[in-house]
Amino acid sequence: MKVIICGAGQVGWQIARHLSGELNDVTVVDNNADLVRRATETLDVQGIAGFASYPDVLERAGARDADMIIAATHSDEVNMVTCQMAHSIFSIQRKIARLRSKSYLQAIHSDLFRRDHLPIDVVISPEREVAAAAMRRLSAPSAFDTEIFMDGKAQLLGIRIEEDCPIINTPLRQLTDLFSTLSSIVVGVRRKGNLFAPESEDQLFVGDECYVFSNVQDVDRTMEVFGKTQKKQDRVVVVGGGNVGLEVARTLEERESRVRAKIIERDRRCAELAAESLERTIVLNGDGLDAALLREAGIERADAMLAVTDDDRANMLAAVRAKAEGCALAIALINDPSMVALMGPLGIDAYINPRATTVSSILRHIRHGRVRQVYSIGDAEAEVIEAEVLSTSPLAGQKLRDIDFPEGVLVGAVRKGDEVLRPSGSLRIEEKDVVAIFAMAKDVPEVERLLQVSIDFF
């Protein structure tokens, strides 16, 4: 597959990293020559320096025979024009654009909008993706990471192992015997910074961060097994009233269960716009690092605080200050994955990586075959892939124990019809079953081969 990626920032680079690693023909386009050079020097991709919306630049990038274009620059307008040029001049079949502006998104999703006027097949909104990620964090407040799979019937939980965890030093194979009715399985463990897929004899130790796949009906019980308690989130303080904070507040207002939300925004004009846009949310103008203002917002009584400004350091410091003032749960928006290692020492409960969230959303739409969802873990270290099993797949008709999975691959759940099952060696995989598979980055191509996903991309 030949793909043109417009924008060589973190999102574009991560997508190029995934696709080039899977032996696709990738060309990266950016008007910043340094970013293009970084991509070509670190990845097996071609690079073109220039404005992505210019037809001559797209021509040099090989648009005449490209299968797909992904417009992920920092400019909505450039992304839209790029897709228009790709369609009108080069007839590229698949076009994906990242759009931030609420005005554009509302217009594109309105009943009056016709897709042939602006030929974009998939629109990705980072703000909406981050807001959805924030809601998932609030739904499992004791987890540092979480994602929904299988149409809401299964959930991936990132759980940090503390000293009061009752299953410390217990071989994972024994968990099945101890909790025979619990539909949960540990698919990944991060220990001392290294992520790996555990084996049945591995044990969990204090300080480990484990990824657990669970049936949604068993999420609360799973958290209890790992020594965590779930608490309803009724009072939420949001630091940052920009695009992300505003989208989070709107989502909170739309929830069926009434949530008392407050926003703290430093910029007066931005705070005024937020106040005008929201109905039930209280907006305070001031610095989210100001202890007095946090107390005015009732931070000590808050069930959760979300720091979602565009400054990673400010978000982390606001989260630390909120914890110091007595907030039960502090979640920080962090763009730079290298800063995630500071979360534990600083006492921050969870984080949201908007770039990883956006990358996962885009990958979900560009994977081959019957892939239904892709979730990127950490700094693109691993993926959880949800896919329907095709009749041509080597998995079809085989028991799990007989399938030759790589060492870095574990099946997290299997869905047969409407029922989500915990994987076991005797479980037979059939055509049209849906499987959720945890795979280390290096093993993703082999997983796609096993799923036979390359045969029906379009």
C-alpha positions in Angstrom: 0.0 0.0 0.0 1.3 3.4 -0.9 0.5 6.1 1.6 1.2 9.9 1.8 1.3 11.4 5.3 1.0 15.2 5.4 2.5 16.6 8.6 5.6 15.2 10.2 4.9 16.2 13.8 4.3 13.7 16.5 1.1 12.3 15.1 2.4 12.1 11.5 5.7 10.6 12.7 4.0 7.9 14.8 1.6 6.9 11.9 4.6 6.8 9.5 6.4 4.7 12.1 3.6 2.1 12.2 3.0 1.9 8.5 6.6 1.9 7.4 7.3 -0.9 10.0 4.6 -3.0 8.2 6.4 -2.6 4.9 4.1 -0.1 3.4 5.4 2.5 0.9 5.2 5.7 2.9 6.0 9.3 1.9 6.0 12.1 4.5 5.3 15.7 3.5 5.9 18.8 5.7 6.9 22.4 5.0 9.4 22.0 7.9 12.5 20.5 6.3 14.0 19.6 9.7 10.9 17.4 10.6 11.1 15.8 7.2 14.8 15.0 7.7 14.0 13.5 11.2 11.4 11.2 9.6 13.7 10.0 6.8 16.7 9.5 9.1 14.8 7.5 11.7 12.2 5.7 9.6 12.2 3.8 6.3 10.2 6.5 4.5 10.6 9.0 1.7 10.3 12.7 2.5 9.2 15.8 0.6 9.7 19.3 2.0 6.9 21.6 1.0 3.3 22.6 1.6 1.1 19.6 1.5 -1.8 21.4 -0.2 0.3 22.4 -3.2 -0.5 20.1 -6.2 3.1 20.1 -7.4 4.3 19.0 -3.9 1.7 16.2 -3.9 2.9 15.2 -7.4 6.5 14.9 -6.2 5.2 12.8 -3.3 3.8 10.3 -5.7 0.1 11.2 -5.5 -0.6 9.8 -9.0 -0.4 6.2 -7.7 -1.1 6.6 -4.0 -3.7 4.5 -2.3 -4.3 6.8 0.7 -3.5 10.3 2.0 -3.6 11.2 5.6 -3.7 15.0 6.2 -2.5 15.6 9.8 -0.8 19.0 9.7 -1.5 21.6 12.3 -3.8 23.6 10.0 -7.4 22.5 9.4 -7.5 24.5 6.2 -4.4 22.9 4.8 -5.8 19.4 5.7 -9.1 20.1 3.9 -7.5 21.6 0.8 -5.0 18.7 0.7 -7.9 16.2 0.6 -9.6 18.2 -2.1 -6.5 18.3 -4.2 -5.9 14.6 -3.6 -9.5 13.9 -4.8 -9.9 16.3 -7.7 -6.5 16.1 -9.3 -5.0 12.7 -8.3 -8.1 10.6 -7.6 -6.7 9.2 -4.4 -9.2 6.7 -3.2 -8.9 7.1 0.6 -8.6 10.5 2.3 -8.3 11.1 6.1 -8.1 14.6 7.7 -7.5 15.8 11.2 -9.7 18.8 12.0 -9.8 20.8 15.2 -12.2 23.7 14.6 -15.6 23.1 16.1 -17.1 25.2 13.3 -15.8 23.0 10.6 -16.8 19.8 12.5 -20.4 21.1 13.0 -20.7 22.0 9.3 -19.3 18.6 8.1 -21.6 16.6 10.4 -24.7 18.6 9.6 -27.5 17.2 7.4 -26.9 20.0 4.8 -23.3 19.0 4.1 -22.6 16.8 1.1 -19.5 14.7 1.1 -18.8 15.3 -2.6 -18.4 19.0 -1.9 -15.4 18.3 0.5 -14.2 14.7 -0.3 -12.9 13.5 3.1 -13.7 9.9 3.9 -12.8 10.1 7.6 -12.6 13.1 9.9 -10.6 12.8 13.1 -11.2 15.4 15.8 -8.4 15.3 18.5 -10.6 17.3 20.9 -13.4 14.8 20.7 -11.0 11.9 20.9 -9.4 13.4 24.1 -12.8 14.1 25.6 -13.8 10.5 25.0 -10.6 9.4 26.6 -11.2 11.6 29.6 -14.7 10.1 30.0 -13.1 6.6 29.9 -10.6 7.6 32.6 -13.5 8.8 34.8 -15.4 5.6 34.3 -12.5 3.7 35.8 -10.9 6.2 38.1 -8.5 3.7 39.7 -7.0 2.8 36.4 -4.2 4.8 34.9 -5.2 3.8 31.3 -8.4 2.4 29.8 -10.1 1.7 26.5 -13.4 0.2 25.4 -13.6 -2.7 22.9 -16.1 -5.0 21.3 -18.9 -2.5 21.1 -18.7 -1.6 24.8 -18.7 -5.2 26.0 -15.0 -5.4 27.0 -12.5 -3.0 28.5 -8.8 -2.7 28.7 -7.6 -1.5 32.1 -4.2 -0.2 33.1 -3.7 -1.0 36.8 -0.7 0.0 39.0 0.2 -2.7 41.5 0.4 -1.3 45.0 1.5 -2.8 48.3 -2.1 -3.6 49.3 -2.8 -5.7 46.1 -4.0 -9.1 47.3 -2.5 -11.0 44.3 1.1 -9.9 44.6 3.6 -12.8 44.0 0.9 -15.0 42.7 1.6 -16.8 39.3 -0.8 -15.5 36.7 -2.0 -19.1 35.9 -3.3 -19.4 39.5 -5.6 -16.4 39.0 -7.8 -18.5 36.8 -8.2 -21.1 39.6 -8.7 -18.5 42.3 -11.2 -16.5 40.4 -12.8 -19.0 38.1 -15.9 -16.9 37.2 -13.9 -13.7 36.6 -13.7 -12.9 32.9 -10.3 -11.0 33.0 -6.8 -11.7 31.8 -3.5 -9.9 32.2 -2.1 -9.2 28.7 0.8 -6.8 29.4 3.1 -5.8 32.2 5.4 -2.8 32.5 8.3 -3.5 35.0 11.0 -0.9 35.5 10.1 0.8 32.3 10.0 -2.3 30.1 6.7 -3.5 28.6 6.3 -7.2 27.9 3.6 -9.9 27.4 3.6 -12.1 30.5 3.7 -15.9 30.6 1.5 -18.0 32.8 4.3 -18.5 35.4 5.1 -14.8 35.7 4.1 -13.0 38.9 3.1 -9.4 39.7 5.2 -7.2 42.0 4.7 -3.9 43.7 5.4 -1.1 41.2 4.3 -3.1 38.2 1.9 -1.5 35.8 -0.3 -4.2 34.2 -2.8 -4.1 31.4 -5.9 -6.2 32.1 -8.6 -7.2 29.5 -12.0 -7.6 31.2 -15.6 -8.1 30.3 -17.3 -4.8 31.3 -19.6 -6.7 33.7 -16.5 -7.8 35.6 -14.7 -4.4 35.7 -15.6 -3.5 39.3 -14.8 -7.0 40.6 -11.5 -7.0 38.6 -10.5 -3.7 40.2 -11.3 -5.2 43.6 -9.1 -8.2 42.9 -6.2 -5.9 42.1 -6.8 -4.0 45.3 -8.6 -1.0 43.8 -11.9 0.7 44.8 -14.2 2.4 42.3 -15.9 5.6 43.3 -18.6 7.6 41.4 -17.4 10.9 40.0 -19.9 13.6 40.9 -17.7 16.6 41.3 -15.1 17.4 38.6 -12.7 20.4 38.2 -11.2 21.0 34.8 -8.1 23.1 34.5 -8.0 24.6 31.0 -10.9 26.0 29.1 -9.5 25.7 25.6 -10.8 23.4 22.9 -10.1 20.2 24.9 -11.4 21.5 28.2 -14.6 22.9 26.5 -15.2 19.6 24.8 -14.7 17.7 28.1 -17.1 20.0 29.9 -19.8 19.6 27.2 -19.5 15.9 27.4 -19.9 16.0 31.2 -23.0 18.1 30.8 -24.5 15.6 28.4 -24.0 12.7 30.8 -27.2 11.2 32.3 -25.8 11.2 35.8 -25.6 14.9 36.9 -22.0 16.0 37.4 -21.1 19.3 39.1 -18.3 20.6 36.9 -16.1 23.7 37.2 -13.5 25.1 34.7 -10.5 27.2 35.6 -9.1 29.1 32.6 -6.3 31.6 32.8 -7.1 33.6 29.6 -10.0 35.9 30.3 -11.4 35.9 26.7 -11.2 32.1 26.6 -13.0 31.9 29.9 -15.7 34.2 28.7 -16.2 32.1 25.6 -16.4 28.9 27.7 -19.0 30.5 30.0 -21.1 31.5 27.0 -20.9 28.0 25.5 -21.7 26.0 28.6 -25.0 25.8 30.5 -24.4 24.2 33.9 -20.6 24.4 34.2 -19.1 27.2 36.4 -16.2 28.9 34.8 -13.5 30.6 36.9 -11.0 33.0 35.4 -7.5 32.5 36.9 -4.4 30.3 37.2 -5.0 26.6 37.7 -1.8 26.5 39.8 -3.2 29.1 42.3 -4.0 27.2 45.5 -6.5 29.8 46.6 -8.4 29.5 43.3 -8.3 25.7 43.5 -9.8 25.9 47.0 -12.5 28.3 45.6 -13.3 25.7 43.0 -13.7 23.1 45.8 -10.8 21.0 44.9 -10.6 19.3 48.3 -14.1 18.0 47.8 -13.7 17.1 44.1 -13.8 13.5 43.0 -11.5 14.2 40.1 -9.4 17.0 38.5 -8.6 17.0 34.8 -5.7 19.3 33.8 -6.0 19.7 30.0 -4.2 22.9 29.0 -1.8 22.9 26.1 1.3 22.9 28.4 2.4 19.5 29.7 4.4 21.0 32.6 1.5 23.2 33.7 -0.9 20.2 33.6 1.5 18.1 35.7 2.0 20.8 38.3 -1.7 21.5 38.5 -2.3 17.8 39.1 0.3 17.8 41.9 -1.2 20.9 43.5 -4.7 19.4 43.3 -3.5 16.2 45.1 -1.8 18.4 47.7 -5.1 20.2 48.3 -6.9 16.9 48.9 -8.3 16.0 45.5 -9.0 12.2 45.2 -8.1 11.8 41.6 -5.8 13.9 39.4 -5.5 13.3 35.6 -3.1 15.2 33.4 -3.0 15.7 29.7 0.5 14.9 28.6 1.7 15.2 25.0 5.3 14.2 25.6 5.5 10.5 26.4 8.9 10.9 28.0 7.3 12.8 30.9 5.0 9.9 31.7 7.8 8.4 33.9 7.4 11.4 36.3 3.8 10.5 37.1 4.5 8.0 39.8 7.1 10.1 41.7 4.8 13.1 41.5 1.8 11.2 42.7 -0.3 11.9 39.6 -3.0 9.2 39.2 -3.5 9.0 35.5 -2.7 10.7 32.2 -4.2 11.2 28.7 -1.9 11.3 25.7 -3.8 13.2 23.0 -1.3 12.3 20.3 -1.5 8.6 21.1 -5.3 8.9 21.2 -5.3 10.5 17.8 -2.9 8.0 16.3 -5.0 5.1 17.6 -8.1 6.7 16.1 -6.4 7.1 12.7 -4.9 3.6 12.8 -8.4 2.3 13.4 -9.5 3.6 10.0 -6.5 2.5 8.0 -5.8 -1.0 9.1 -6.4 -3.8 6.6 -9.2 -6.3 6.4 -11.7 -6.7 9.2 -9.8 -4.8 11.9 -12.5 -3.0 14.0 -10.2 -1.1 16.4 -6.6 -0.4 17.2 -5.3 1.0 20.5 -1.7 2.1 20.8 -0.1 1.5 24.2 2.7 3.7 25.7 5.1 5.2 23.2 3.8 3.0 20.4 5.4 0.0 22.2 2.4 -2.3 21.7 -1.1 -2.4 20.3 -4.4 -4.0 21.1 -6.0 -5.0 17.9 -9.7 -6.0 17.7 -10.6 -7.8 14.5 -13.1 -10.2 13.0 -11.7 -13.6 12.0 -12.0 -14.3 8.3 -12.6 -17.8 6.8 -9.1 -17.5 5.2 -7.4 -16.8 8.5 -5.0 -19.4 10.0 -6.9 -18.8 13.3 -10.2 -20.1 11.9 -11.1 -23.6 13.2 -8.1 -23.7 15.6 -8.0 -24.1 19.3 -6.0 -21.3 21.0 -3.5 -23.7 22.4 -2.7 -24.9 18.8 -2.1 -21.4 17.3 1.6 -20.4 17.0 1.5 -16.9 18.4 4.7 -15.0 18.8 6.0 -14.6 22.4 4.9 -10.9 22.5 1.3 -11.7 21.7 -1.7 -12.6 23.9 -5.4 -12.9 23.2 -7.4 -10.7 25.6 -10.9 -11.7 24.8 -13.0 -13.6 22.2 -16.5 -12.5 21.2 -18.9 -15.1 19.9 -22.2 -13.5 18.9 -23.1 -11.3 21.8 -21.0 -13.2 24.4 -17.5 -12.1 25.4 -15.4 -15.0 26.6 -12.2 -15.2 28.5 -9.5 -17.0 26.4 -8.6 -20.5 27.3 -6.4 -23.1 25.5 -9.4 -25.2 24.6 -11.4 -22.3 23.1 -11.9 -22.8 19.4 -11.8 -19.8 17.1 -14.3 -19.8 14.3 -15.0 -17.6 11.3 -16.8 -14.3 12.3 -15.6 -14.5 15.9 -14.1 -11.2 17.1 -10.8 -11.4 18.8 -8.9 -8.7 20.8 -5.1 -9.3 20.7 -2.3 -7.6 22.6 0.8 -7.5 20.5 4.2 -5.9 21.0 5.0 -3.5 18.2 7.5 -5.9 16.5 4.8 -8.7 16.4 2.0 -6.6 14.8 2.9 -7.7 11.2 2.6 -11.4 12.3 -0.7 -10.7 14.0 -2.0 -9.2 10.8 -0.8 -12.2 8.8 -2.6 -14.5 11.2 -5.8 -12.4 10.8 -5.3 -12.5 7.0 -6.1 -8.8 7.0 -4.2 -7.8 3.9 -6.6 -9.3 1.4 -9.6 -6.9 1.6 -8.3 -3.5 2.4 -10.8 -1.5 0.3 
